[in-house]
């Protein structure tokens, strides 16, 4: 496990390095070639993804990358194939983690990041986002016999979160305001966080509720856990792209608007949140909420944070 201080230092280094490369115009990898030019040259679109973020991005029973965000990105790629007149264009996948996803985009190793990335002010310094495709509330997963029902119950407790996510700042603010003395531990992957609660190393796993609920669907002895707490914040998920490439971003935005205006996004959403995910994983039973539905009436990449 990684302490929050070590992880924050790593995150700051990454952000500062990418910002410096943007400012001086000499990135970690040459920026002379735009993303559309790269796609034409390589005849491929590279999609980065966080594996295990069911139902957004994960490996299916056939070992193929699939999920809600992945299906949206495949639709974008299909639009690129037609618009760029590249009938043999391939769709390739690159697995990343919560830190390397930004590096992969900045270095041109990936063209799109398609998982569960929150569009917020800090991240917009180093990456670009298209229209939000989901809004999640931050809550916590605990054992039913833990006695934890809301945030005040975390006083002097240990909480685990995936590293380089907005949850650290949210918890620190809540802990300071309410004098809760919460001990925050960061780990590399969502599965590591759940394991910490399962093995008694942490009292709560804090993350977006939609990602926590997947453990109630498929985890062994899932009946021993529950998702609790008032919503700590609302997280808009967006597909990420490299910052500083307005031509490619405009192209992706147009494809997302096409998917929304055609109604395709509603069919894709129902496929992953209303219908059973697979023969082994039941339905999330999460019809589209009014916030996302209202946002899609007038699709925009603008979100209401500082």
C-alpha positions in Angstrom: 0.0 0.0 0.0 1.0 3.6 -0.6 0.6 6.4 2.0 -1.3 9.4 0.8 1.8 11.6 1.2 3.9 9.5 -1.2 1.1 9.2 -3.7 0.3 13.0 -3.6 4.0 13.7 -4.3 3.9 11.4 -7.3 0.8 13.0 -8.6 2.2 16.5 -8.2 5.3 15.5 -10.1 3.3 14.1 -13.0 1.0 17.2 -13.2 4.0 19.6 -13.0 6.0 17.6 -15.6 3.0 17.6 -18.0 2.3 21.3 -17.4 5.9 22.2 -18.0 5.9 20.3 -21.3 2.8 22.1 -22.4 4.2 25.5 -21.4 7.5 25.2 -23.2 6.2 23.3 -26.1 8.6 20.4 -25.8 6.7 17.5 -24.3 8.0 14.2 -23.1 7.3 13.0 -26.7 7.3 15.2 -29.8 4.1 17.1 -30.2 4.7 18.1 -33.8 2.2 15.5 -35.0 -1.5 15.9 -34.1 -3.6 13.0 -33.0 -5.6 12.8 -36.3 -2.4 12.8 -38.3 -1.0 10.0 -36.0 -4.2 8.0 -36.5 -3.9 8.4 -40.3 -0.2 7.4 -40.2 -0.7 4.3 -38.0 -4.1 3.4 -39.2 -5.1 2.8 -35.6 -6.9 4.3 -32.6 -5.4 3.5 -29.2 -7.9 3.4 -26.3 -6.5 3.4 -22.8 -8.6 1.9 -20.0 -8.7 1.1 -16.3 -9.3 -2.6 -16.1 -11.8 -3.8 -13.5 -14.0 -0.7 -13.5 -17.2 -2.7 -14.3 -19.5 -1.9 -16.0 -17.4 0.9 -17.6 -14.2 -0.9 -18.7 -13.2 -4.5 -18.0 -12.2 -7.8 -19.6 -15.2 -9.9 -20.5 -15.5 -13.6 -20.3 -14.0 -13.8 -23.8 -11.0 -11.7 -22.6 -12.0 -8.8 -24.8 -12.1 -5.3 -23.5 -15.7 -4.2 -23.0 -18.0 -2.0 -21.0 -20.2 1.1 -21.2 -17.4 3.7 -21.8 -15.6 1.2 -24.1 -18.7 0.9 -26.2 -19.0 4.7 -26.4 -15.3 4.9 -27.5 -15.8 2.1 -30.1 -18.6 4.3 -31.5 -16.3 7.3 -31.6 -13.6 5.2 -33.3 -16.2 4.0 -35.9 -17.0 7.7 -36.6 -13.3 8.4 -37.1 -12.9 5.4 -39.4 -15.7 6.8 -41.7 -14.8 10.5 -41.5 -11.1 9.8 -42.1 -11.8 7.2 -44.8 -9.7 4.5 -43.2 -11.6 1.3 -43.8 -8.8 -0.9 -42.3 -8.3 1.3 -39.2 -7.7 -0.9 -36.1 -8.9 -0.3 -32.6 -6.2 -1.1 -30.1 -6.3 -1.1 -26.3 -3.7 -0.1 -23.6 -4.3 -1.0 -20.0 -3.3 1.9 -17.6 -3.7 2.7 -13.9 -4.9 5.9 -12.2 -1.5 7.6 -12.8 -0.2 6.3 -16.1 -3.5 7.2 -17.9 -2.4 10.8 -18.0 1.1 10.0 -19.1 -0.1 7.7 -21.9 -2.2 10.5 -23.3 0.5 13.1 -23.0 3.1 10.9 -24.6 0.9 9.9 -27.5 0.7 6.3 -26.5 -3.0 6.5 -26.2 -5.5 8.7 -28.1 -8.6 8.3 -25.8 -8.9 7.2 -22.2 -12.2 5.4 -21.7 -13.0 4.4 -18.1 -14.2 6.4 -15.1 -12.1 9.6 -15.2 -13.7 12.6 -13.4 -13.7 15.9 -15.2 -12.5 18.4 -12.7 -10.5 21.7 -12.6 -7.2 20.1 -11.6 -7.4 17.4 -14.3 -8.3 19.9 -17.0 -4.8 21.4 -16.5 -3.3 18.3 -18.0 -6.0 16.7 -20.1 -9.0 17.5 -22.2 -12.5 16.0 -21.8 -15.5 15.5 -24.0 -19.2 15.5 -23.0 -19.9 13.7 -19.6 -21.3 10.2 -20.0 -22.1 9.5 -16.3 -22.5 11.3 -13.0 -21.6 9.3 -9.8 -21.9 10.1 -6.1 -19.0 9.5 -3.7 -20.1 7.2 -0.9 -18.4 4.3 1.0 -18.5 0.5 1.1 -18.3 -1.0 4.6 -19.0 -4.3 6.4 -22.6 -4.4 7.6 -21.4 -5.1 11.2 -19.0 -2.2 11.2 -21.4 0.3 12.8 -20.6 2.8 10.0 -23.6 4.4 8.5 -22.4 8.0 7.7 -19.2 10.1 7.5 -19.3 11.0 11.2 -18.9 7.3 12.0 -15.4 7.4 10.5 -13.9 9.2 13.5 -10.5 7.7 14.2 -11.0 5.0 11.6 -8.9 3.9 8.6 -10.2 4.6 5.1 -8.8 3.3 1.8 -9.1 4.9 -1.6 -7.5 4.3 -5.0 -4.6 6.6 -5.5 -4.7 9.8 -7.6 -8.5 10.2 -7.3 -10.6 13.1 -6.0 -11.6 11.1 -2.9 -8.4 12.0 -1.0 -9.1 15.8 -1.0 -12.8 15.2 -0.2 -12.0 13.1 2.8 -9.3 15.4 4.1 -11.8 18.3 3.9 -14.5 16.4 5.7 -12.1 15.1 8.3 -10.8 18.6 9.0 -14.2 20.3 9.2 -15.7 17.6 11.5 -12.4 16.8 13.4 -12.8 13.2 12.5 -9.1 12.3 12.5 -9.6 9.9 9.5 -6.5 7.9 8.5 -6.3 7.8 4.7 -4.5 5.0 2.9 -4.1 5.0 -0.9 -3.7 1.9 -3.0 -3.0 1.2 -6.7 -6.3 -0.5 -7.7 -10.0 -0.7 -6.7 -9.6 -4.4 -6.1 -6.8 -3.6 -3.6 -9.1 -1.2 -1.7 -11.9 -3.8 -1.5 -9.4 -6.4 -0.3 -8.3 -4.0 2.5 -11.9 -3.9 3.9 -12.4 -7.6 3.4 -9.3 -8.4 5.4 -9.9 -5.8 8.1 -7.0 -3.6 7.2 -9.4 -0.7 6.6 -12.9 0.2 7.9 -14.3 1.8 4.7 -13.6 1.9 1.0 -14.5 5.4 -0.4 -15.2 5.7 -4.1 -18.0 6.5 -6.5 -21.1 4.6 -5.6 -21.5 3.0 -9.0 -18.1 1.3 -8.7 -18.8 0.2 -5.1 -22.0 -1.4 -6.1 -20.3 -3.8 -8.5 -18.8 -5.6 -5.4 -22.3 -6.1 -4.1 -23.1 -7.9 -7.4 -20.1 -10.2 -7.8 -17.9 -10.3 -4.7 -17.8 -13.5 -2.5 -20.1 -13.1 0.5 -21.4 -9.8 -0.9 -24.3 -9.9 1.5 -21.8 -8.9 4.3 -21.2 -5.5 2.8 -23.3 -2.4 2.0 -22.8 1.0 0.4 -23.6 3.8 2.9 -23.2 7.6 3.5 -24.7 10.7 2.1 -23.3 11.8 -1.2 -20.0 13.5 -0.5 -19.8 14.9 -4.0 -21.0 14.4 -7.6 -18.4 13.2 -10.1 -18.9 13.8 -13.8 -17.1 11.1 -15.8 -15.7 12.1 -19.2 -13.6 10.5 -22.0 -10.2 12.0 -21.8 -7.8 13.2 -24.6 -4.4 14.8 -24.8 -4.5 18.5 -23.9 -3.5 21.0 -26.6 -5.0 19.2 -29.6 -8.2 21.2 -30.3 -8.6 19.7 -33.8 -8.9 16.2 -32.3 -11.0 17.3 -29.4 -13.5 19.0 -31.8 -13.7 15.8 -33.8 -14.4 13.7 -30.7 -16.9 16.2 -29.4 -18.8 16.0 -32.7 -18.8 12.2 -32.5 -20.2 12.3 -28.9 -22.9 14.7 -29.9 -23.8 12.4 -32.8 -24.1 9.4 -30.4 -26.3 11.5 -28.1 -28.5 13.1 -30.8 -29.1 9.7 -32.4 -30.3 8.3 -29.1 -27.6 5.6 -29.3 -26.2 6.6 -25.9 -29.5 5.6 -24.2 -29.4 2.2 -25.8 -25.8 1.7 -24.7 -26.6 2.9 -21.2 -29.4 0.5 -20.8 -27.2 -2.3 -22.1 -24.8 -1.9 -19.2 -26.9 -0.5 -16.3 -30.4 -1.9 -16.8 -29.9 -5.3 -18.5 -27.7 -8.1 -16.9 -24.0 -7.4 -17.5 -23.2 -11.0 -18.2 -24.3 -14.5 -17.5 -22.4 -14.3 -14.2 -23.1 -10.6 -13.2 -26.7 -9.5 -12.8 -28.1 -6.1 -13.7 -26.9 -3.0 -11.9 -30.6 -1.9 -11.8 -29.6 1.7 -12.3 -31.9 3.5 -14.8 -30.4 6.7 -16.1 -30.6 9.5 -13.5 -32.2 12.9 -14.2 -28.9 14.8 -13.9 -27.3 12.8 -16.8 -30.6 12.8 -18.8 -30.9 16.6 -18.5 -27.3 17.1 -19.3 -27.6 15.1 -22.5 -30.5 17.4 -23.7 -27.8 20.0 -24.3 -24.5 18.1 -24.5 -21.5 20.1 -23.5 -18.1 19.4 -22.0 -18.5 22.2 -19.4 -19.0 21.1 -15.8 -19.9 23.2 -12.8 -16.7 23.1 -10.7 -14.0 25.7 -10.0 
